[in-house]
Structure formats: structure tokens, C-alpha cells
């Protein structure tokens, strides 16, 4: 049986003997071009690995950016809560001082 391979049943399972994936105009699907060299397959594989690594780096960068943004929001929320707490404390102290002054004037 001398037929070209398909995606489900490739002609060969050895990745160094497989043709790089590019559109073909005159060849059968899955057949290697005549001028195919194994260095082309290695370069293609290296590019794929580099692209996959860059995808992982981009995902990690986005994840870290998201975590940094969330931490900054949490810091702002804590500062706001602290400011409100201190404002209420200052208002209570002001009321006590006014009350003490009023009591001193009344006597």
C-alpha cells in the first residue's frame, strides 16, 4: 500500500521525516517535498517551541499584572478604611472637647 498519509494516520511517525506544515500546490497531502532537509524540520520545531515558550511568558506576564492590579486595589481599600476610622475618631474627640468646653463655661 503506497498512499500518502493523513492527519489521523500519518505516513510516518518520525517527526524528523515529516514535512513542515505549509500550503502545497502540486504535492499530495502529507508527502515530503523533494528538497526537504532534516534541518528544516529542526528549525520548524525550534520555532514552535520558542512560540510556545513566548505564549507561556505572555500568560505569566498578564497574570502578574492582574495580581499587581488586585494588590494595589486592596491597598487603596485598606487606606480608605483607615482614613475613615481616623476621621470618626477625630470627630468623637472634637465632640468630647466641645462638651468639656461647654461644661467649663456653664460652671
N, CA, C and O atoms as CSV, one atom per row, in Angstrom:
chain,resi,resn,atom,element,x,y,z
A,1,UNK,N,N,0.847,-1.171,0.000
A,1,UNK,CA,C,0.000,0.000,0.000
A,1,UNK,C,C,0.891,1.231,0.000
A,1,UNK,O,O,1.654,1.446,0.941
A,2,UNK,N,N,0.798,2.037,-1.044
A,2,UNK,CA,C,1.692,3.156,-1.230
A,2,UNK,C,C,0.891,4.458,-1.339
A,2,UNK,O,O,0.962,5.152,-2.354
A,3,UNK,N,N,0.123,4.788,-0.279
A,3,UNK,CA,C,-0.693,6.007,-0.310
A,3,UNK,C,C,-0.111,7.038,0.644
A,3,UNK,O,O,0.619,6.708,1.578
A,4,UNK,N,N,-0.449,8.283,0.389
A,4,UNK,CA,C,0.032,9.366,1.245
A,4,UNK,C,C,-0.682,9.310,2.584
A,4,UNK,O,O,-1.823,8.857,2.662
A,5,UNK,N,N,-0.021,9.766,3.634
A,5,UNK,CA,C,-0.608,9.744,4.964
A,5,UNK,C,C,-1.666,10.826,5.152
A,5,UNK,O,O,-1.765,11.776,4.375
A,6,UNK,N,N,-2.451,10.649,6.210
A,6,UNK,CA,C,-3.469,11.641,6.564
A,6,UNK,C,C,-3.139,12.167,7.963
A,6,UNK,O,O,-2.170,11.741,8.591
A,7,UNK,N,N,-3.955,13.090,8.428
A,7,UNK,CA,C,-3.718,13.634,9.762
A,7,UNK,C,C,-3.917,12.544,10.807
A,7,UNK,O,O,-3.115,12.413,11.732
A,8,UNK,N,N,-4.977,11.766,10.663
A,8,UNK,CA,C,-5.254,10.706,11.636
A,8,UNK,C,C,-4.275,9.543,11.532
A,8,UNK,O,O,-3.911,8.945,12.545
A,9,UNK,N,N,-3.851,9.223,10.327
A,9,UNK,CA,C,-2.913,8.117,10.110
A,9,UNK,C,C,-1.742,8.630,9.262
A,9,UNK,O,O,-1.746,8.470,8.042
A,10,UNK,N,N,-0.731,9.253,9.912
A,10,UNK,CA,C,0.379,9.825,9.143
A,10,UNK,C,C,1.201,8.741,8.458
A,10,UNK,O,O,1.242,7.589,8.891
A,11,UNK,N,N,1.844,9.145,7.389
A,11,UNK,CA,C,2.672,8.231,6.610
A,11,UNK,C,C,3.836,7.739,7.459
A,11,UNK,O,O,4.234,6.579,7.354
A,12,UNK,N,N,4.383,8.609,8.296
A,12,UNK,CA,C,5.461,8.216,9.203
A,12,UNK,C,C,5.244,8.910,10.542
A,12,UNK,O,O,4.705,10.016,10.592
A,13,UNK,N,N,5.659,8.267,11.616
A,13,UNK,CA,C,5.527,8.865,12.944
A,13,UNK,C,C,6.803,9.561,13.386
A,13,UNK,O,O,6.828,10.196,14.440
A,14,UNK,N,N,7.862,9.448,12.593
A,14,UNK,CA,C,9.127,10.089,12.926
A,14,UNK,C,C,9.041,11.573,12.574
A,14,UNK,O,O,8.923,11.912,11.397
A,15,UNK,N,N,9.100,12.482,13.584
A,15,UNK,CA,C,8.920,13.901,13.281
A,15,UNK,C,C,10.013,14.470,12.393
A,15,UNK,O,O,9.784,15.473,11.717
A,16,UNK,N,N,11.195,13.861,12.372
A,16,UNK,CA,C,12.266,14.390,11.521
A,16,UNK,C,C,12.030,14.063,10.050
A,16,UNK,O,O,12.604,14.710,9.173
A,17,UNK,N,N,11.204,13.082,9.775
A,17,UNK,CA,C,10.932,12.722,8.387
A,17,UNK,C,C,9.645,13.348,7.876
A,17,UNK,O,O,9.313,13.206,6.699
A,18,UNK,N,N,8.906,14.046,8.757
A,18,UNK,CA,C,7.669,14.679,8.328
A,18,UNK,C,C,7.967,16.029,7.708
A,18,UNK,O,O,8.920,16.708,8.090
A,19,UNK,N,N,7.154,16.404,6.764
A,19,UNK,CA,C,7.329,17.689,6.091
A,19,UNK,C,C,6.807,18.800,6.994
A,19,UNK,O,O,5.857,18.588,7.747
A,20,UNK,N,N,7.419,19.989,6.928
A,20,UNK,CA,C,6.881,21.111,7.698
A,20,UNK,C,C,5.507,21.482,7.160
A,20,UNK,O,O,5.230,21.298,5.974
A,21,UNK,N,N,4.653,21.999,8.023
A,21,UNK,CA,C,3.289,22.311,7.613
A,21,UNK,C,C,3.287,23.629,6.843
A,21,UNK,O,O,3.502,24.696,7.418
A,22,UNK,N,N,3.044,23.543,5.551
A,22,UNK,CA,C,2.896,24.727,4.716
A,22,UNK,C,C,1.983,24.353,3.553
A,22,UNK,O,O,1.896,23.181,3.186
A,23,UNK,N,N,1.306,25.334,2.974
A,23,UNK,CA,C,0.376,25.006,1.890
A,23,UNK,C,C,1.102,24.407,0.696
A,23,UNK,O,O,2.205,24.818,0.337
A,24,UNK,N,N,0.464,23.449,0.110
A,24,UNK,CA,C,1.058,22.735,-1.012
A,24,UNK,C,C,0.243,22.981,-2.268
A,24,UNK,O,O,-0.987,22.994,-2.213
A,25,UNK,N,N,0.906,23.176,-3.397
A,25,UNK,CA,C,0.183,23.434,-4.642
A,25,UNK,C,C,0.199,22.233,-5.577
A,25,UNK,O,O,-0.766,22.006,-6.307
A,26,UNK,N,N,1.284,21.463,-5.566
A,26,UNK,CA,C,1.387,20.380,-6.542
A,26,UNK,C,C,1.676,19.024,-5.905
A,26,UNK,O,O,1.829,18.035,-6.623
A,27,UNK,N,N,1.753,18.952,-4.587
A,27,UNK,CA,C,2.109,17.687,-3.938
A,27,UNK,C,C,0.877,17.056,-3.297
A,27,UNK,O,O,-0.130,17.724,-3.062
A,28,UNK,N,N,0.974,15.781,-3.024
A,28,UNK,CA,C,-0.080,15.096,-2.293
A,28,UNK,C,C,0.012,15.478,-0.820
A,28,UNK,O,O,1.094,15.784,-0.319
A,29,UNK,N,N,-1.121,15.459,-0.133
A,29,UNK,CA,C,-1.120,15.832,1.288
A,29,UNK,C,C,-0.274,14.854,2.085
A,29,UNK,O,O,-0.408,13.640,1.934
A,30,UNK,N,N,0.598,15.388,2.936
A,30,UNK,CA,C,1.403,14.557,3.819
A,30,UNK,C,C,2.706,14.088,3.217
A,30,UNK,O,O,3.508,13.474,3.921
A,31,UNK,N,N,2.956,14.352,1.937
A,31,UNK,CA,C,4.210,13.888,1.349
A,31,UNK,C,C,5.277,14.950,1.535
A,31,UNK,O,O,4.981,16.145,1.525
A,32,UNK,N,N,6.492,14.525,1.701
A,32,UNK,CA,C,7.607,15.448,1.910
A,32,UNK,C,C,8.082,15.990,0.575
A,32,UNK,O,O,8.138,15.243,-0.402
A,33,UNK,N,N,8.426,17.269,0.506
A,33,UNK,CA,C,8.961,17.806,-0.755
A,33,UNK,C,C,10.331,17.209,-1.051
A,33,UNK,O,O,11.019,16.714,-0.158
A,34,UNK,N,N,10.709,17.266,-2.327
A,34,UNK,CA,C,11.969,16.644,-2.731
A,34,UNK,C,C,13.166,17.335,-2.083
A,34,UNK,O,O,14.151,16.672,-1.758
A,35,UNK,N,N,13.102,18.667,-1.887
A,35,UNK,CA,C,14.254,19.402,-1.359
A,35,UNK,C,C,14.201,19.506,0.167
A,35,UNK,O,O,14.862,20.367,0.749
A,36,UNK,N,N,13.444,18.665,0.800
A,36,UNK,CA,C,13.266,18.707,2.262
A,36,UNK,C,C,14.521,18.198,2.955
A,36,UNK,O,O,15.061,17.151,2.597
A,37,UNK,N,N,14.982,18.956,3.960
A,37,UNK,CA,C,16.129,18.508,4.753
A,37,UNK,C,C,15.701,18.410,6.205
A,37,UNK,O,O,14.736,19.058,6.611
A,38,UNK,N,N,16.398,17.617,6.986
A,38,UNK,CA,C,16.020,17.452,8.394
A,38,UNK,C,C,16.300,18.716,9.188
A,38,UNK,O,O,15.671,18.926,10.225
A,39,UNK,N,N,17.228,19.576,8.740
A,39,UNK,CA,C,17.485,20.830,9.470
A,39,UNK,C,C,16.258,21.723,9.395
A,39,UNK,O,O,15.989,22.475,10.332
A,40,UNK,N,N,15.502,21.658,8.294
A,40,UNK,CA,C,14.259,22.426,8.187
A,40,UNK,C,C,13.256,21.988,9.234
A,40,UNK,O,O,12.564,22.819,9.823
A,41,UNK,N,N,13.174,20.691,9.468
A,41,UNK,CA,C,12.255,20.181,10.489
A,41,UNK,C,C,12.706,20.625,11.870
A,41,UNK,O,O,11.877,20.981,12.707
A,42,UNK,N,N,14.025,20.607,12.120
A,42,UNK,CA,C,14.541,21.050,13.424
A,42,UNK,C,C,14.265,22.535,13.642
A,42,UNK,O,O,13.858,22.940,14.731
A,43,UNK,N,N,14.489,23.357,12.593
A,43,UNK,CA,C,14.228,24.795,12.711
A,43,UNK,C,C,12.752,25.041,12.986
A,43,UNK,O,O,12.390,25.866,13.824
A,44,UNK,N,N,11.911,24.315,12.270
A,44,UNK,CA,C,10.467,24.462,12.468
A,44,UNK,C,C,10.087,24.076,13.887
A,44,UNK,O,O,9.283,24.757,14.524
A,45,UNK,N,N,10.660,22.990,14.384
A,45,UNK,CA,C,10.360,22.528,15.742
A,45,UNK,C,C,10.855,23.547,16.768
A,45,UNK,O,O,10.173,23.812,17.758
A,46,UNK,N,N,12.043,24.121,16.534
A,46,UNK,CA,C,12.585,25.131,17.451
A,46,UNK,C,C,11.699,26.364,17.476
A,46,UNK,O,O,11.441,26.925,18.542
A,47,UNK,N,N,11.232,26.789,16.309
A,47,UNK,CA,C,10.340,27.950,16.250
A,47,UNK,C,C,9.058,27.678,17.006
A,47,UNK,O,O,8.554,28.547,17.718
A,48,UNK,N,N,8.523,26.467,16.852
A,48,UNK,CA,C,7.292,26.111,17.560
A,48,UNK,C,C,7.522,26.136,19.067
A,48,UNK,O,O,6.695,26.655,19.816
A,49,UNK,N,N,8.659,25.571,19.515
A,49,UNK,CA,C,8.971,25.568,20.942
A,49,UNK,C,C,9.144,26.991,21.454
A,49,UNK,O,O,8.678,27.318,22.546
A,50,UNK,N,N,9.808,27.839,20.677
A,50,UNK,CA,C,10.016,29.231,21.083
A,50,UNK,C,C,8.670,29.948,21.172
A,50,UNK,O,O,8.431,30.702,22.115
A,51,UNK,N,N,7.782,29.716,20.186
A,51,UNK,CA,C,6.457,30.339,20.214
A,51,UNK,C,C,5.669,29.875,21.435
A,51,UNK,O,O,4.991,30.676,22.078
A,52,UNK,N,N,5.754,28.586,21.755
A,52,UNK,CA,C,5.042,28.081,22.929
A,52,UNK,C,C,5.613,28.708,24.197
A,52,UNK,O,O,4.864,29.045,25.114
A,53,UNK,N,N,6.927,28.864,24.255
A,53,UNK,CA,C,7.546,29.481,25.429
A,53,UNK,C,C,7.103,30.933,25.554
A,53,UNK,O,O,6.830,31.402,26.659
A,54,UNK,N,N,7.028,31.650,24.436
A,54,UNK,CA,C,6.597,33.045,24.462
A,54,UNK,C,C,5.139,33.161,24.892
A,54,UNK,O,O,4.768,34.118,25.572
A,55,UNK,N,N,4.317,32.200,24.506
A,55,UNK,CA,C,2.919,32.205,24.942
A,55,UNK,C,C,2.864,32.059,26.458
A,55,UNK,O,O,2.117,32.773,27.127
A,56,UNK,N,N,3.653,31.135,26.997
A,56,UNK,CA,C,3.677,30.943,28.454
A,56,UNK,C,C,4.166,32.208,29.157
A,56,UNK,O,O,3.627,32.590,30.196
A,57,UNK,N,N,5.187,32.856,28.593
A,57,UNK,CA,C,5.693,34.090,29.204
A,57,UNK,C,C,4.639,35.184,29.177
A,57,UNK,O,O,4.481,35.923,30.148
A,58,UNK,N,N,3.920,35.289,28.072
A,58,UNK,CA,C,2.872,36.316,27.977
A,58,UNK,C,C,1.758,36.038,28.987
A,58,UNK,O,O,1.238,36.961,29.613
A,59,UNK,N,N,1.396,34.768,29.143
A,59,UNK,CA,C,0.371,34.426,30.136
A,59,UNK,C,C,0.847,34.753,31.548
A,59,UNK,O,O,0.087,35.297,32.349
A,60,UNK,N,N,2.085,34.428,31.851
A,60,UNK,CA,C,2.633,34.726,33.175
A,60,UNK,C,C,2.679,36.233,33.408
A,60,UNK,O,O,2.361,36.705,34.499
A,61,UNK,N,N,3.079,36.991,32.375
A,61,UNK,CA,C,3.137,38.446,32.498
A,61,UNK,C,C,1.740,39.014,32.749
A,61,UNK,O,O,1.576,39.892,33.596
A,62,UNK,N,N,0.746,38.531,32.034
A,62,UNK,CA,C,-0.631,39.003,32.232
A,62,UNK,C,C,-1.140,38.645,33.624
A,62,UNK,O,O,-1.821,39.438,34.274
A,63,UNK,N,N,-0.798,37.434,34.071
A,63,UNK,CA,C,-1.227,37.000,35.408
A,63,UNK,C,C,-0.594,37.887,36.483
A,63,UNK,O,O,-1.277,38.296,37.422
A,64,UNK,N,N,0.689,38.185,36.359
A,64,UNK,CA,C,1.366,39.031,37.338
A,64,UNK,C,C,0.810,40.461,37.305
A,64,UNK,O,O,0.674,41.099,38.349
A,65,UNK,N,N,0.494,40.955,36.120
A,65,UNK,CA,C,-0.101,42.289,36.006
A,65,UNK,C,C,-1.445,42.325,36.717
A,65,UNK,O,O,-1.754,43.284,37.424
A,66,UNK,N,N,-2.240,41.283,36.530
A,66,UNK,CA,C,-3.552,41.197,37.182
A,66,UNK,C,C,-3.394,41.140,38.706
A,66,UNK,O,O,-4.131,41.811,39.428
A,67,UNK,N,N,-2.443,40.349,39.195
A,67,UNK,CA,C,-2.216,40.250,40.642
A,67,UNK,C,C,-1.714,41.575,41.216
A,67,UNK,O,O,-2.108,41.970,42.313
A,68,UNK,N,N,-0.836,42.263,40.464
A,68,UNK,CA,C,-0.336,43.564,40.906
A,68,UNK,C,C,-1.494,44.564,41.007
A,68,UNK,O,O,-1.585,45.323,41.971
A,69,UNK,N,N,-2.369,44.555,40.008
A,69,UNK,CA,C,-3.528,45.455,39.998
A,69,UNK,C,C,-4.449,45.150,41.182
A,69,UNK,O,O,-4.925,46.074,41.842
A,70,UNK,N,N,-4.705,43.877,41.458
A,70,UNK,CA,C,-5.568,43.489,42.580
A,70,UNK,C,C,-4.938,43.903,43.912
A,70,UNK,O,O,-5.643,44.374,44.805
A,71,UNK,N,N,-3.630,43.734,44.055
A,71,UNK,CA,C,-2.949,44.129,45.296
A,71,UNK,C,C,-3.026,45.643,45.489
A,71,UNK,O,O,-3.231,46.118,46.606
A,72,UNK,N,N,-2.862,46.390,44.416
A,72,UNK,CA,C,-2.961,47.853,44.500
A,72,UNK,C,C,-4.368,48.279,44.913
A,72,UNK,O,O,-4.524,49.188,45.729
A,73,UNK,N,N,-5.380,47.640,44.365
A,73,UNK,CA,C,-6.767,47.946,44.750
A,73,UNK,C,C,-6.995,47.636,46.230
A,73,UNK,O,O,-7.644,48.403,46.941
A,74,UNK,N,N,-6.457,46.510,46.681
A,74,UNK,CA,C,-6.616,46.146,48.092
A,74,UNK,C,C,-5.908,47.160,48.994
A,74,UNK,O,O,-6.434,47.525,50.046
A,75,UNK,N,N,-4.715,47.617,48.589
A,75,UNK,CA,C,-4.005,48.630,49.370
A,75,UNK,C,C,-4.812,49.920,49.463
A,75,UNK,O,O,-4.888,50.536,50.526
A,76,UNK,N,N,-5.420,50.332,48.334
A,76,UNK,CA,C,-6.255,51.538,48.347
A,76,UNK,C,C,-7.444,51.372,49.267
A,76,UNK,O,O,-7.800,52.302,49.992
A,77,UNK,N,N,-8.065,50.201,49.252
A,77,UNK,CA,C,-9.224,49.943,50.113
A,77,UNK,C,C,-8.832,49.996,51.593
A,77,UNK,O,O,-9.570,50.537,52.416
A,78,UNK,N,N,-7.673,49.434,51.923
A,78,UNK,CA,C,-7.205,49.461,53.320
A,78,UNK,C,C,-6.920,50.893,53.751
A,78,UNK,O,O,-7.267,51.283,54.866
A,79,UNK,N,N,-6.285,51.689,52.873
A,79,UNK,CA,C,-6.007,53.090,53.206
A,79,UNK,C,C,-7.295,53.876,53.417
A,79,UNK,O,O,-7.384,54.696,54.331
A,80,UNK,N,N,-8.300,53.624,52.566
A,80,UNK,CA,C,-9.587,54.312,52.703
A,80,UNK,C,C,-10.257,53.946,54.021
A,80,UNK,O,O,-10.765,54.823,54.720
A,81,UNK,N,N,-10.265,52.659,54.371
A,81,UNK,CA,C,-10.878,52.220,55.633
A,81,UNK,C,C,-10.149,52.847,56.822
A,81,UNK,O,O,-10.788,53.263,57.788
A,82,UNK,N,N,-8.821,52.916,56.758
A,82,UNK,CA,C,-8.043,53.531,57.843
A,82,UNK,C,C,-8.361,55.022,57.958
A,82,UNK,O,O,-8.516,55.544,59.063
A,83,UNK,N,N,-8.458,55.699,56.827
A,83,UNK,CA,C,-8.765,57.135,56.838
A,83,UNK,C,C,-10.147,57.383,57.439
A,83,UNK,O,O,-10.316,58.310,58.231
A,84,UNK,N,N,-11.131,56.571,57.075
A,84,UNK,CA,C,-12.480,56.746,57.630
A,84,UNK,C,C,-12.490,56.498,59.139
A,84,UNK,O,O,-13.141,57.222,59.893
A,85,UNK,N,N,-11.756,55.461,59.572
A,85,UNK,CA,C,-11.677,55.155,61.006
A,85,UNK,C,C,-11.064,56.325,61.767
A,85,UNK,O,O,-11.566,56.715,62.821
A,86,UNK,N,N,-9.969,56.889,61.231
A,86,UNK,CA,C,-9.318,58.025,61.899
A,86,UNK,C,C,-10.221,59.262,61.900
A,86,UNK,O,O,-10.221,60.033,62.860
A,87,UNK,N,N,-10.987,59.449,60.825
A,87,UNK,CA,C,-11.907,60.591,60.768
A,87,UNK,C,C,-12.982,60.460,61.846
A,87,UNK,O,O,-13.296,61.437,62.526
A,88,UNK,N,N,-13.547,59.266,62.009
A,88,UNK,CA,C,-14.568,59.060,63.053
A,88,UNK,C,C,-13.966,59.301,64.441
A,88,UNK,O,O,-14.606,59.904,65.302
A,89,UNK,N,N,-12.735,58.828,64.653
A,89,UNK,CA,C,-12.062,59.034,65.942
A,89,UNK,C,C,-11.854,60.535,66.200
A,89,UNK,O,O,-12.059,61.004,67.319
A,90,UNK,N,N,-11.449,61.285,65.167
A,90,UNK,CA,C,-11.246,62.733,65.318
A,90,UNK,C,C,-12.570,63.438,65.613
A,90,UNK,O,O,-12.619,64.361,66.426
A,91,UNK,N,N,-13.641,63.001,64.952
A,91,UNK,CA,C,-14.955,63.614,65.216
A,91,UNK,C,C,-15.393,63.360,66.656
A,91,UNK,O,O,-15.938,64.253,67.304
A,92,UNK,N,N,-15.158,62.146,67.162
A,92,UNK,CA,C,-15.522,61.851,68.558
A,92,UNK,C,C,-14.702,62.711,69.523
A,92,UNK,O,O,-15.239,63.223,70.506
A,93,UNK,N,N,-13.410,62.871,69.248
A,93,UNK,CA,C,-12.554,63.701,70.106
A,93,UNK,C,C,-13.020,65.151,70.068
A,93,UNK,O,O,-13.014,65.833,71.092
A,94,UNK,N,N,-13.426,65.625,68.888
A,94,UNK,CA,C,-13.917,67.005,68.762
A,94,UNK,C,C,-15.195,67.192,69.571
A,94,UNK,O,O,-15.364,68.213,70.237
A,95,UNK,N,N,-16.100,66.207,69.517
A,95,UNK,CA,C,-17.345,66.288,70.307
A,95,UNK,C,C,-17.024,66.325,71.804
A,95,UNK,O,O,-17.624,67.098,72.551
A,96,UNK,N,N,-16.082,65.493,72.238
A,96,UNK,CA,C,-15.714,65.483,73.667
A,96,UNK,C,C,-15.139,66.831,74.081
A,96,UNK,O,O,-15.452,67.339,75.157
A,97,UNK,N,N,-14.301,67.409,73.228
A,97,UNK,CA,C,-13.695,68.700,73.561
A,97,UNK,C,C,-14.763,69.790,73.644
A,97,UNK,O,O,-14.731,70.611,74.561
A,98,UNK,N,N,-15.709,69.810,72.703
A,98,UNK,CA,C,-16.789,70.799,72.744
A,98,UNK,C,C,-17.637,70.640,73.996
A,98,UNK,O,O,-18.000,71.616,74.653
A,99,UNK,N,N,-17.944,69.378,74.312
A,99,UNK,CA,C,-18.748,69.102,75.507
A,99,UNK,C,C,-18.008,69.553,76.765
A,99,UNK,O,O,-18.612,70.156,77.652
A,100,UNK,N,N,-16.712,69.268,76.849
A,100,UNK,CA,C,-15.921,69.688,78.011
A,100,UNK,C,C,-15.872,71.209,78.106
A,100,UNK,O,O,-15.962,71.759,79.204
A,101,UNK,N,N,-15.726,71.917,76.943
A,101,UNK,CA,C,-15.717,73.368,76.946
A,101,UNK,C,C,-17.061,73.915,77.393
A,101,UNK,O,O,-17.115,74.867,78.172
A,102,UNK,N,N,-18.120,73.339,76.921
A,102,UNK,CA,C,-19.461,73.779,77.316
A,102,UNK,C,C,-19.671,73.592,78.808
A,102,UNK,O,O,-20.248,74.462,79.460
A,103,UNK,N,N,-19.217,72.476,79.363
A,103,UNK,CA,C,-19.358,72.208,80.792
A,103,UNK,C,C,-18.527,73.225,81.593
A,103,UNK,O,O,-18.961,73.680,82.651
A,104,UNK,N,N,-17.326,73.585,81.086
A,104,UNK,CA,C,-16.481,74.528,81.793
A,104,UNK,C,C,-17.105,75.928,81.787
A,104,UNK,O,O,-17.014,76.641,82.786
A,105,UNK,N,N,-17.729,76.327,80.691
A,105,UNK,CA,C,-18.360,77.644,80.573
A,105,UNK,C,C,-19.594,77.713,81.475
A,105,UNK,O,O,-19.869,78.748,82.082
A,106,UNK,N,N,-20.348,76.584,81.561
A,106,UNK,CA,C,-21.579,76.562,82.333
A,106,UNK,C,C,-21.284,76.724,83.820
A,106,UNK,O,O,-22.147,77.252,84.521
A,107,UNK,N,N,-20.190,76.333,84.336
A,107,UNK,CA,C,-19.941,76.379,85.783
A,107,UNK,C,C,-19.412,77.662,86.225
A,107,UNK,O,O,-19.155,77.847,87.414
